[in-house]
Amino acid sequence: MFLSRRTPELPTPDQALRGRPEPEFTVPSRHTVLGNPLLGPYPEGLEIADFGLGCFWGAERKFWQTEGVWTTLVGYQGGHTPNPAYEEVCSGLTGHTEAVRVVFDPKIVSYESLLKLFWESHDPTQGFRQGNDAGTQYRSAIYTHSEAQAKTATASREAYQAVLTGSGYGTITTELLPAEGRPFYPAEGYHQQYLDKNPAGYCGIGGTGVSCPIGVAKAEG
């Protein structure tokens, strides 16, 4: 079995599961906390940010609790298998990571502020794991939707690396890539806003305790 390997490895496109042309399930229409639609198109003026920071149940809650966030949803991103199912992603044979899509109003909350929350909510130096959750599906990732986002994310990574190094942590392993060509596949309905539906449910999210500096870059446009 793939997950029996001592060190998890990402599959190549040829090794990945084939997937399917359409998803096997439907996604709820609205956010259980914010009340807004989960799937686009979204109102004009809003922007999208995609993050992977371990188990997406707790990660999503971090963002929906943030002022200026219009909606959030969880899904699978960065892999090869089209329209994967949860069990397939957990097998390690799709190449995806568990991701949170954050739709936000940049007039209220900046992308830079979301990055600060992202960095401080997990340990981005752990590679293919997050805490006790091990596997390629738990890797840290940022998938950017514009050149401005890419520049801001890169600058924030460099700034956070400096303070992490000063605190005795290793090298950031976060995957930082364009969202283009890396579709976000929404997860099954029971995963959406899971910790709102199950307040006592599992949450493996935990940061390093090291504060991330902000003001390191300005998004353009």
Phi, psi and chi 1 to 4 in degrees:
 res  aa     phi    psi   chi1   chi2   chi3   chi4
   1 MET       -  145.8  -67.7  -66.9  -68.6      -
   2 PHE   -58.1  -43.7 -175.8   86.0      -      -
   3 LEU   -75.6   -5.4  -70.6 -178.8      -      -
   4 SER   -82.7   -8.5   67.5      -      -      -
   5 ARG   -66.4  144.9  -62.3  178.4 -178.2  178.0
   6 ARG   -63.0  -41.2 -172.5  174.7  -62.3  -85.5
   7 THR  -116.9  117.7  -58.0      -      -      -
   8 PRO   -60.6  147.4  -21.0   32.6      -      -
   9 GLU  -134.4  144.5  -63.5  178.0    8.6      -
  10 LEU   -74.8  137.1  -77.1  169.9      -      -
  11 PRO   -74.7  152.6   31.1  -36.9      -      -
  12 THR   -78.5  166.0   65.7      -      -      -
  13 PRO   -55.0  -35.7  -29.1   37.1      -      -
  14 ASP   -71.4  -28.2  -70.8  -19.8      -      -
  15 GLN   -85.1  -20.6  -67.1  170.8  -27.3      -
  16 ALA   -69.2  152.9      -      -      -      -
  17 LEU   -61.7  149.2  -60.6  175.9      -      -
  18 ARG   -69.4  -35.3  -72.5 -171.1  177.6 -176.9
  19 GLY    76.2 -149.6      -      -      -      -
  20 ARG  -158.0  155.9   51.9 -161.2   60.6   82.5
  21 PRO   -71.3  -23.9   22.6  -33.2      -      -
  22 GLU  -133.3  150.7  -60.5  -68.7  -23.1      -
  23 PRO   -65.7  154.1   21.8  -31.8      -      -
  24 GLU   -87.8    0.1  -68.7 -174.4  -37.5      -
  25 PHE  -145.9  165.4   50.3   84.0      -      -
  26 THR  -105.2  157.7   58.7      -      -      -
  27 VAL  -108.1  137.2  175.9      -      -      -
  28 PRO   -53.1  151.4  -24.8   34.2      -      -
  29 SER   -76.1  -33.5   60.6      -      -      -
  30 ARG  -130.9  154.2  -68.5 -171.6  176.1  -88.6
  31 HIS   -70.4  131.2 -161.3  -75.1      -      -
  32 THR   -71.0  -20.1   61.3      -      -      -
  33 VAL  -102.1  -50.0  178.4      -      -      -
  34 LEU   -86.6  -20.2  -58.8  175.8      -      -
  35 GLY    79.4   -1.5      -      -      -      -
  36 ASN   -93.3  159.9  -66.4  -38.9      -      -
  37 PRO   -59.7  144.9  -25.9   35.7      -      -
  38 LEU   -80.5  -41.5  -67.2 -173.9      -      -
  39 LEU  -101.6  148.4  -56.6  176.5      -      -
  40 GLY   -73.4  179.8      -      -      -      -
  41 PRO   -72.4  150.2   26.4  -34.2      -      -
  42 TYR  -101.7  160.0  -56.4  114.8      -      -
  43 PRO   -56.5  149.0  -26.6   35.7      -      -
  44 GLU   -59.3  139.8 -174.4  176.1   -7.0      -
  45 GLY    97.6  -15.6      -      -      -      -
  46 LEU   -84.9  155.7  -59.3 -174.2      -      -
  47 GLU  -124.4  163.4  -63.9 -177.9   11.9      -
  48 ILE  -117.1  137.8  -64.6  173.1      -      -
  49 ALA  -131.0  139.4      -      -      -      -
  50 ASP  -121.0  127.9  -67.7  -27.3      -      -
  51 PHE  -135.3  144.2  -58.6  109.9      -      -
  52 GLY  -120.1  123.6      -      -      -      -
  53 LEU  -146.7   44.4   54.1  157.1      -      -
  54 GLY    97.9 -159.6      -      -      -      -
  55 CYS   -51.4  124.3  177.1      -      -      -
  56 PHE   -75.7   -9.2   50.5   21.0      -      -
  57 TRP   -63.1  -55.6  -67.8  -15.1      -      -
  58 GLY   -72.8  -33.1      -      -      -      -
  59 ALA   -62.5  -42.8      -      -      -      -
  60 GLU   -61.8  -42.1 -174.7 -171.3   17.6      -
  61 ARG   -60.2  -38.4 -178.2  169.8   61.2 -178.9
  62 LYS   -53.4  -40.6  -71.5  -77.8 -172.7 -180.0
  63 PHE   -83.9  -36.7  -70.6  102.3      -      -
  64 TRP   -69.4  -18.6   86.5   51.5      -      -
  65 GLN   -82.3   -0.9  -67.8  174.5  -23.7      -
  66 THR   -92.9  128.0  -59.1      -      -      -
  67 GLU   -61.4  135.8 -176.2  179.3    4.5      -
  68 GLY    97.6  -10.9      -      -      -      -
  69 VAL   -85.0  124.8  169.6      -      -      -
  70 TRP   -87.7  -40.9 -167.6   80.8      -      -
  71 THR  -158.5  161.0 -160.4      -      -      -
  72 THR  -137.9  153.5   60.0      -      -      -
  73 LEU  -153.2  155.3   64.0  157.5      -      -
  74 VAL  -106.9  154.5  -63.1      -      -      -
  75 GLY  -171.5 -161.3      -      -      -      -
  76 TYR  -124.8  134.7  -45.1  114.9      -      -
  77 GLN  -150.9  155.5 -162.1  166.6   10.8      -
  78 GLY    86.3    8.1      -      -      -      -
  79 GLY  -111.8 -160.1      -      -      -      -
  80 HIS  -114.2  -25.1  -52.3  -61.9      -      -
  81 THR   -83.6  121.1  -58.6      -      -      -
  82 PRO   -73.0  137.8   23.1  -30.3      -      -
  83 ASN    49.4   57.9  -63.0  -63.5      -      -
  84 PRO   -74.8  159.2   32.4  -37.8      -      -
  85 ALA   -99.5  160.7      -      -      -      -
  86 TYR   -55.2  -46.5  178.3   65.2      -      -
  87 GLU   -62.0  -34.6  -67.7   76.8   10.7      -
  88 GLU   -68.4  -42.8  -66.6  171.5  -24.0      -
  89 VAL   -61.9  -42.6  172.7      -      -      -
  90 CYS   -66.2  -20.7  -71.3      -      -      -
  91 SER   -70.6  -17.8   76.8      -      -      -
  92 GLY    82.3    3.4      -      -      -      -
  93 LEU  -102.0   13.4  -68.7  172.7      -      -
  94 THR  -109.4  -23.5   72.4      -      -      -
  95 GLY    86.1   -1.3      -      -      -      -
  96 HIS   -80.9  159.1  -66.5   91.6      -      -
  97 THR  -112.9  153.9 -168.6      -      -      -
  98 GLU   -71.0  125.3  -66.8 -168.9    8.3      -
  99 ALA  -128.0  157.6      -      -      -      -
 100 VAL  -119.2  126.7 -179.1      -      -      -
 101 ARG   -94.7  124.9  171.2  153.5  -72.0 -175.6
 102 VAL  -114.4  118.2 -178.0      -      -      -
 103 VAL  -103.3  119.6 -177.3      -      -      -
 104 PHE  -136.4  159.9   65.5  101.5      -      -
 105 ASP   -98.3  109.0 -174.4  -18.2      -      -
 106 PRO   -66.5  -12.4   25.8  -34.5      -      -
 107 LYS   -75.2  -19.6  -61.5 -175.7 -176.8   68.1
 108 ILE  -107.5  -44.0  -59.1  173.7      -      -
 109 VAL  -132.5  130.9   61.0      -      -      -
 110 SER   -83.3  157.2   67.3      -      -      -
 111 TYR   -60.7  -36.5 -178.5   62.8      -      -
 112 GLU   -60.4  -40.1 -164.0  168.9   53.8      -
 113 SER   -67.3  -36.3  -65.7      -      -      -
 114 LEU   -65.8  -37.3  -64.3  178.1      -      -
 115 LEU   -63.2  -41.1  -76.1  166.0      -      -
 116 LYS   -58.9  -44.3  176.6  178.3  172.1   63.4
 117 LEU   -62.8  -42.3  177.8   59.9      -      -
 118 PHE   -57.7  -53.6  163.6   78.3      -      -
 119 TRP   -62.1  -41.2  -66.8  120.5      -      -
 120 GLU   -80.5   -9.9  -66.7 -179.7   -5.1      -
 121 SER   -94.0   -2.4  -64.4      -      -      -
 122 HIS  -154.7  176.6   75.2  -55.8      -      -
 123 ASP  -103.7  104.3 -178.3  -11.7      -      -
 124 PRO   -81.8   13.4   33.2  -36.6      -      -
 125 THR  -106.4    8.3   69.0      -      -      -
 126 GLN   -95.4   -0.8  -67.4 -169.4  -39.6      -
 127 GLY    69.1 -129.5      -      -      -      -
 128 PHE   -86.8   52.9  -67.5  149.1      -      -
 129 ARG  -168.5  166.4   61.5 -176.0  -70.2  -97.0
 130 GLN  -148.9  105.8 -162.5   58.7 -141.6      -
 131 GLY    63.8 -127.7      -      -      -      -
 132 ASN   -83.1   -5.2  -67.2  -35.1      -      -
 133 ASP   -90.3  112.4  -64.1  -33.5      -      -
 134 ALA  -112.0  141.1      -      -      -      -
 135 GLY   141.9  158.1      -      -      -      -
 136 THR   -63.2  -23.2   57.0      -      -      -
 137 GLN   -74.1   -5.8   73.6  -89.0   27.4      -
 138 TYR  -108.2   12.2  -62.4  115.0      -      -
 139 ARG   -70.9  152.1   68.6 -173.0 -174.9  -85.0
 140 SER   -76.3  137.5  176.9      -      -      -
 141 ALA  -155.8  147.8      -      -      -      -
 142 ILE  -130.3  124.1  -57.7  171.0      -      -
 143 TYR  -114.6  115.8  -59.5  111.6      -      -
 144 THR   -93.8  150.6   58.6      -      -      -
 145 HIS  -110.7    6.7  -72.6  -96.9      -      -
 146 SER  -164.6  165.2   66.7      -      -      -
 147 GLU   -63.6  -36.5 -176.4  177.7  -11.4      -
 148 ALA   -62.7  -44.0      -      -      -      -
 149 GLN   -61.4  -42.2  -78.8 -166.8    2.3      -
 150 ALA   -61.3  -43.4      -      -      -      -
 151 LYS   -65.4  -43.4  -71.2  179.9  178.2  178.5
 152 THR   -66.0  -42.4  -56.8      -      -      -
 153 ALA   -65.1  -41.1      -      -      -      -
 154 THR   -63.9  -44.4  -60.6      -      -      -
 155 ALA   -63.2  -40.1      -      -      -      -
 156 SER   -68.7  -36.1   72.6      -      -      -
 157 ARG   -62.7  -43.6  179.9  178.1   61.0 -176.6
 158 GLU   -64.0  -41.4  -66.7  171.8   -5.0      -
 159 ALA   -66.1  -41.8      -      -      -      -
 160 TYR   -71.4  -34.1 -160.8   41.9      -      -
 161 GLN   -58.8  -40.1 -178.7   66.5   73.6      -
 162 ALA   -61.3  -44.8      -      -      -      -
 163 VAL   -75.6  -31.7  -64.9      -      -      -
 164 LEU   -65.4  -43.9  -76.8  176.5      -      -
 165 THR   -60.2  -41.3  -60.4      -      -      -
 166 GLY   -65.1  -20.4      -      -      -      -
 167 SER  -100.2    6.8  -62.3      -      -      -
 168 GLY    91.8    8.8      -      -      -      -
 169 TYR   -87.7  163.4  -75.7   86.5      -      -
 170 GLY   -86.6 -156.2      -      -      -      -
 171 THR   -81.6  136.2  -58.0      -      -      -
 172 ILE   -62.3  131.3  -71.1  173.9      -      -
 173 THR  -106.9    8.4   59.2      -      -      -
 174 THR   -57.3  130.1  -58.6      -      -      -
 175 GLU   -78.4  119.1 -172.0  172.3   86.3      -
 176 LEU  -121.0  105.0 -155.6  171.3      -      -
 177 LEU  -143.2  159.9  -64.9  166.9      -      -
 178 PRO   -65.8  143.1  -18.5   30.9      -      -
 179 ALA   -69.5  -27.0      -      -      -      -
 180 GLU   -59.6  128.7 -176.4  177.2    1.5      -
 181 GLY    84.3   -0.9      -      -      -      -
 182 ARG  -128.0   77.6  -65.1  171.5  178.8   85.2
 183 PRO   -58.0  146.6  -19.3   31.0      -      -
 184 PHE   -95.0  116.5  177.7   94.8      -      -
 185 TYR  -101.8  112.5  -64.1  105.4      -      -
 186 PRO   -56.7  142.3  -25.7   35.9      -      -
 187 ALA   -81.1  169.9      -      -      -      -
 188 GLU   -55.6  154.0  -66.7   83.3  -16.3      -
 189 GLY   -56.2  -36.4      -      -      -      -
 190 TYR   -69.3  -17.7   70.6   92.6      -      -
 191 HIS   -81.6  -25.0  -71.4  -59.6      -      -
 192 GLN   -68.1  125.4  -54.0  -61.1  -24.7      -
 193 GLN    50.8   43.1  -62.3   88.1   63.4      -
 194 TYR   -56.2  -42.4  179.0   85.3      -      -
 195 LEU   -78.6  -10.2  -69.7 -178.6      -      -
 196 ASP   -77.5  -40.8  176.7   53.9      -      -
 197 LYS   -75.9  -28.2  -56.8  167.6 -173.8  171.7
 198 ASN  -131.5   76.7  -57.1  -84.9      -      -
 199 PRO   -56.8  -26.9  -23.5   33.7      -      -
 200 ALA   -97.1   12.8      -      -      -      -
 201 GLY   -71.3  169.9      -      -      -      -
 202 TYR   -65.5  135.4  170.4   76.2      -      -
 203 CYS  -138.0  109.2  175.2      -      -      -
 204 GLY   -94.7   10.3      -      -      -      -
 205 ILE   -77.2  130.7  -67.7  -63.3      -      -
 206 GLY  -161.4  133.7      -      -      -      -
 207 GLY   -91.5 -173.7      -      -      -      -
 208 THR   -87.5  -15.6   60.9      -      -      -
 209 GLY    85.0    0.7      -      -      -      -
 210 VAL   -96.2  124.5  179.2      -      -      -
 211 SER   -71.9  139.1  178.2      -      -      -
 212 CYS   -93.5  127.0  177.1      -      -      -
 213 PRO   -68.1  143.2   24.8  -32.9      -      -
 214 ILE  -115.7  170.0   61.1  172.5      -      -
 215 GLY    84.6   17.4      -      -      -      -
 216 VAL   -83.4  -17.5  -65.9      -      -      -
 217 ALA  -160.8  154.9      -      -      -      -
 218 LYS  -113.5  133.3  -76.5 -173.5  176.3  -68.2
 219 ALA   -69.3  141.8      -      -      -      -
 220 GLU  -104.0  140.8  -59.5  171.5    1.6      -
 221 GLY    78.0      -      -      -      -      -
